[in-house]
Amino acid sequence: MLKTVLKVLFGLGLCTMIAGCMIYSGLGLSWEAKNLDGSISITWRSGVALLFLTTVAQLISFWTFRRRVALKVFCGLALCVGIATTILCTSFSFSWEPKGPGGTFPLTWRSDVVILSLLSVTQGLSFLVFRLMTRRTRRSERLTSCAPPSI
């Protein structure tokens, strides 16, 4: 029961993170029509997209638990969110985007590349750290364990 709850919560967290990345990148709400003033109204298409995103996130969650990599993926995502939040709160945020008049800047493909690169690097670091930890514990177990003497 607890494992199922963890799977569902991990899937919802993953859905929230993907939705946040879509909002901060140029991909957010591209299926909605723009109003005359440039704003976007949320319609039933956004609800369908959210249901699809939630379904995909839950499938990924159950798959990661089945493959026993959920902790690695979770640590990578947490590291990604931490670094992204730090970058967004500094003066370095969105310095890769061209500045427009009045200090504004459009979100372009560069933001997508930064987000995908950050996600890839943090996931790679997470898997590498867990692999090194596993290798170190296996090596220390081999060094400390000894076979009984044969008589």
N, C-alpha and C positions, 0 to 999 in steps of 0.2 A: 504494500500500500504506500509506504513512504517513498519507495523508488518511483512509483508512478507519479506521485505528487511532484517529486524532484524533476522528472522528465517534463511534465507539463509546465512547471515554473521556469525551467531552463528554456523551453520553447517560447514561452511568452516574453522572457527577457531577450531572447534572440530576435523575436519579432519587433520588440521595442527598439532594439539597437539598429536593426535594418531600416526601420521607419525613420529613425533619427538621422541615419546616414543619407537616406533619400531626401530628407528635408534640407540638410546642410549641403548636399551636392546639387548639381543641376538636374537631377533625375526626378525630383519630387513633383508630383501632380502634373506630369506632362500629358496625361490622358484627359485632363479637364480643359474646357474651353476658357479662354481669357475674356474678361469683361472689357468694356470700352476704356475703363480707367487703368487697365493693366493688372488688376487684381484677379484672383481665381476663386470662383465659387465651388464649394464642395457639393457634389451631387451623388447619385446612386453609384456612379462609377468608382468613386473613392471607397465606398462600402464594399463593393465587389473586390477591389484591389486589396483592401485590408483583410477580407476573408481568405483570399488567395495567399497573401503573405503569411497569415497566421497558420494556414494549412501547411505551407512549405516549411515554415519554422518548426512546427511540431514534428513533421517528418524528419527534418534534420536532427532535431533533439532526440527522437527515439532511435535514429540511426547511430548517433554518436554514443548513446548509452549502450547500444548493442555491440558496437565496435570497441567499447571501453576506452574511449578517448574524450569523454565529456569533460573531465577535469582539466585536461590539457587545453581543450577548446575554450572552456570557461576562463581559465587563467589568461590565455591569449586575448580574449575579448575584453576582460577587465583591464589588462595592460593597455590595450588599444583605446578604450574609453578614457582611461587616466591620461594618456599622452595627448589624445585629441582635445580633451578639456583643457589641459595645460596650454596647448598651442592656441586654442581659441581665446583664452583669457590673456594672452600676451599681445604685445605690439606686432609680433611676427605673423599674427593670424591673417590669412588671405593675402599675404604679400606676393604670392605667386599669381594673383589675378591682376589684370590691367585696371588701373584706377580711372574712373570717369569723372565728369565734372561734379563738384560738390562733395568729393570724397567717397562717392559710391563706386561699387564695382559689380559687374555681373558675374554670376557663378557659371563657369565654363567647364570644359573638359579637364582643365588643369586641377580643379578641385576634386573631380572624380579620380584622377590619377593619384593625387595625394592621399585620399581616403583609402583607395585600394592598396596602395603601397604600404601605408601604415598598418592596415589590416594584415597584409601578407607578412610583413616583417615581424609583427608581434606574434602571429601564429607560429611562424618559424622559430622565433626565440623560445616560445613556450614549449614546443615539441623538442627543441634542442636541449633545454634545461632539464626536462623530464627524462630524456634519453641519457644525459650525462649522470643524472642522479641514479637512475636504474643501473647503469653500468658500474658506477662507484659502489653501490650497495652489493651488487653481485661479486665484484672483485674483493670487497672486504669480507664477504661471506666465505669466499674460497680461501682467503688467507687465514681466517680464524678457525675454520672447520678443519679437523684432521681426522683421518681414518684411525680406527682402533688398531693397535699393533697386532700383526698376525703371529700367532704362536704355533 
